[in-house]
Amino acid sequence: MNDLFSVKNKVALITGGTRGIGLMIARGYVRSGAKVYICSRNSEVGKEEAEKLSKEGECFYIPSDLSSQKGVTALSEEIKSKESQIHLLINNAGKTWGAPLEEYPMDSWDLVMRLNVSSPFQLIKEMLPLLKKAGLSEDPSRIINIGSPAGSLSGGLNAYAYNTSKAALHHLTRVLAKELAKYNINVNTISPGPFPSKMTDFMVGEETFLDYAGNSTPLGRSGKEEDMIATSLFLSGKGSAYITGALIPLDGGVTLGR
Ligand SMILES: NC(=O)c1ccc[n+]([C@@H]2O[C@H](COP(=O)([O-])OP(=O)(O)OC[C@H]3O[C@@H](n4cnc5c(N)ncnc54)[C@H](OP(=O)(O)O)[C@@H]3O)[C@@H](O)[C@H]2O)c1
């Protein structure tokens, strides 16, 4: 039974696994016996988190800026120099930008689209040989894209590029799920509702985040680390081998509407 949810001895790469949702997934994987690579721009924070996690298992930090092709290639080369296969690729790093429609800057639009859509696509492309190597029909390798209810619902917070980028990422999941099935690579999206993180800090003050999440989700609370760990482990183990192209709402019911 237990091996249905097991990631033991799997190799995982989590982009932006140094805080927030990515770090939650990293903790779950490390504690379950996976070898985990996390990456981000702030190497001080990244090294510190990898060191902490290394006390509980295997975790390594790679500094990277995924907002350019150069950054994506540098990360891929670094992984390829260390590993011959990757079982789990989590495209988690993301950013948002809010501005009134009339003033929305093109540079910000481009940066959001690059980090949230173009980089995951390029990283998948570059990691393909390693993902193919790890994929088995009874336990495929997995790509998990971190989407958002903002990619399914219209509007909110003047985040025009963010909402559009997440919709694109959701669709990229479906396109690639079909294409990569023949290589035993499954592609799914987790669409998280409000989870406390640096990204959500700007929306509400920290003390009021719980109120905000309570009011905005039918289940009346924000997401917890254990919610994220359970869902990511489920999508990474043998037990979900028959699921691909899915958008899993981990959102307390946000997408059900008010
Ligand atoms: N929190 C929520 O409620 C929520 C809801 C729906 C969807 N999401 C999605 O979940 C994902 C994680 O969000 P979060 O809330 O955990 O955000 P977060 O706390 O801001 O974490 C973002 C992570 O990505 C890294 N990152 C940012 N820009 C990067 C770049 N250019 N290159 C490499 N790494 C970069 C950050 O590290 P550095 O800054 O050091 O680079 C950090 O590790 C995002 O895709 C977001 O859209 C979040």
The ligand as an SDF file (V2000), in Angstrom:
LIG
                    3D

 48 52  0  0  0  0  0  0  0  0999 V2000
    0.7510   31.3690   -2.5020 N   0  0  0  0  0  0  0  0  0  0  0  0
   -0.4040   31.2780   -3.1230 C   0  0  0  0  0  0  0  0  0  0  0  0
   -1.4600   31.5480   -2.5440 O   0  0  0  0  0  0  0  0  0  0  0  0
   -0.4500   30.8100   -4.5530 C   0  0  0  0  0  0  0  0  0  0  0  0
   -1.7200   30.5810   -5.1280 C   0  0  0  0  0  0  0  0  0  0  0  0
   -1.7960   30.1340   -6.4320 C   0  0  0  0  0  0  0  0  0  0  0  0
   -0.6330   29.8680   -7.1490 C   0  0  0  0  0  0  0  0  0  0  0  0
    0.5840   30.0890   -6.5820 N   0  0  0  0  0  0  0  0  0  0  0  0
    1.7750   29.7720   -7.3830 C   0  0  0  0  0  0  0  0  0  0  0  0
    2.6700   28.9980   -6.6020 O   0  0  0  0  0  0  0  0  0  0  0  0
    4.0120   29.2280   -7.0230 C   0  0  0  0  0  0  0  0  0  0  0  0
    4.8540   29.5780   -5.8100 C   0  0  0  0  0  0  0  0  0  0  0  0
    4.3400   30.7690   -5.2430 O   0  0  0  0  0  0  0  0  0  0  0  0
    4.6030   31.2250   -3.7410 P   0  0  0  0  0  0  0  0  0  0  0  0
    3.3410   31.8410   -3.2800 O   0  0  0  0  0  0  0  0  0  0  0  0
    5.2180   30.1350   -2.9740 O   0  0  0  0  0  0  0  0  0  0  0  0
    5.6330   32.4150   -4.0410 O   0  0  0  0  0  0  0  0  0  0  0  0
    6.9410   32.9230   -3.3160 P   0  0  0  0  0  0  0  0  0  0  0  0
    6.8560   32.7580   -1.8520 O   0  0  0  0  0  0  0  0  0  0  0  0
    7.1660   34.2820   -3.8890 O   0  0  0  0  0  0  0  0  0  0  0  0
    8.0770   31.9140   -3.8620 O   0  0  0  0  0  0  0  0  0  0  0  0
    8.5260   31.9990   -5.1800 C   0  0  0  0  0  0  0  0  0  0  0  0
    9.7750   31.1520   -5.3270 C   0  0  0  0  0  0  0  0  0  0  0  0
   10.2540   31.2930   -6.6670 O   0  0  0  0  0  0  0  0  0  0  0  0
   11.5900   31.8010   -6.6580 C   0  0  0  0  0  0  0  0  0  0  0  0
   11.7770   32.6830   -7.8040 N   0  0  0  0  0  0  0  0  0  0  0  0
   11.1580   33.8640   -8.0740 C   0  0  0  0  0  0  0  0  0  0  0  0
   11.6390   34.3980   -9.2100 N   0  0  0  0  0  0  0  0  0  0  0  0
   12.5920   33.5340   -9.6790 C   0  0  0  0  0  0  0  0  0  0  0  0
   13.4600   33.5370  -10.8010 C   0  0  0  0  0  0  0  0  0  0  0  0
   13.4780   34.5510  -11.6850 N   0  0  0  0  0  0  0  0  0  0  0  0
   14.3020   32.4860  -10.9710 N   0  0  0  0  0  0  0  0  0  0  0  0
   14.3250   31.4470  -10.0850 C   0  0  0  0  0  0  0  0  0  0  0  0
   13.5200   31.3980   -9.0040 N   0  0  0  0  0  0  0  0  0  0  0  0
   12.6750   32.4330   -8.7950 C   0  0  0  0  0  0  0  0  0  0  0  0
   11.7010   32.5550   -5.3270 C   0  0  0  0  0  0  0  0  0  0  0  0
   13.0470   32.7040   -4.8720 O   0  0  0  0  0  0  0  0  0  0  0  0
   13.9230   34.0370   -5.2460 P   0  0  0  0  0  0  0  0  0  0  0  0
   13.0270   35.2170   -5.0880 O   0  0  0  0  0  0  0  0  0  0  0  0
   15.0700   33.9920   -4.2750 O   0  0  0  0  0  0  0  0  0  0  0  0
   14.3890   33.8470   -6.6570 O   0  0  0  0  0  0  0  0  0  0  0  0
   10.9160   31.6010   -4.4150 C   0  0  0  0  0  0  0  0  0  0  0  0
   11.6990   30.4740   -4.0630 O   0  0  0  0  0  0  0  0  0  0  0  0
    3.9400   30.3490   -8.0640 C   0  0  0  0  0  0  0  0  0  0  0  0
    3.9720   29.7960   -9.3570 O   0  0  0  0  0  0  0  0  0  0  0  0
    2.5820   30.9820   -7.8150 C   0  0  0  0  0  0  0  0  0  0  0  0
    2.0480   31.5940   -8.9510 O   0  0  0  0  0  0  0  0  0  0  0  0
    0.7020   30.5730   -5.3180 C   0  0  0  0  0  0  0  0  0  0  0  0
  1  2  1  0
  2  3  2  0
  2  4  1  0
  4  5  1  0
  4 48  2  0
  5  6  2  0
  6  7  1  0
  7  8  2  0
  8  9  1  0
  8 48  1  0
  9 10  1  0
  9 46  1  0
 10 11  1  0
 11 12  1  0
 11 44  1  0
 12 13  1  0
 13 14  1  0
 14 15  2  0
 14 16  1  0
 14 17  1  0
 17 18  1  0
 18 19  2  0
 18 20  1  0
 18 21  1  0
 21 22  1  0
 22 23  1  0
 23 24  1  0
 23 42  1  0
 24 25  1  0
 25 26  1  0
 25 36  1  0
 26 27  1  0
 26 35  1  0
 27 28  2  0
 28 29  1  0
 29 30  1  0
 29 35  2  0
 30 31  1  0
 30 32  2  0
 32 33  1  0
 33 34  2  0
 34 35  1  0
 36 37  1  0
 36 42  1  0
 37 38  1  0
 38 39  2  0
 38 40  1  0
 38 41  1  0
 42 43  1  0
 44 45  1  0
 44 46  1  0
 46 47  1  0
M  CHG  2   8   1  16  -1
M  END
$$$$
